Amino acid sequence: MPDSVTYYAIVDELSSRDKPAGVFRRTYFGDGGMEDEAFTRNMSWEPSWLLASAERGDTANDFVEIGEEEANQIVARFREQEQA
């Protein structure tokens, strides 16, 4: 069971926090482990290396910390767009 989850809006040169390119979450576990996932075009959470890459200096994307509610709204919007 996760101890905490931090959510991020993924922003690139063609997007903004209001309309991010994607959404990302990092889950922290009590044993010291963590899991990084991005919400993908498959409309599911899948493992991702994007935030770790940004932490090592890759500047292709910015990660703006957001709350769980905002992350859920972004995911819902992506799902609606997929169905349209």
Steps between C-alpha positions, in 0.01 A plus 500: 500500500644841407597747768462801274451598137624816331337607174645716223369671188738437211560823311696540177544778246155431351305479826437680829400414854138573407524265202793269576650249260454229761469403863749309711503349847774385732393256770711461815487179706579444868794274418676791327404399149324711244319453172473751215206486260358714221141497381545380142314507169380151593288679763681322781778564750824342377859501628701798377856628524411860404532663844824316580635620166399860580670471839820406313479811282272416206318828435249379239218511757427697814328327790270729696382352830122488524247352741315173463173673409664695218670181375164321499347787301777479239455122471124544462553763229738270311244218519225729369720611210576138417128419479418803284 
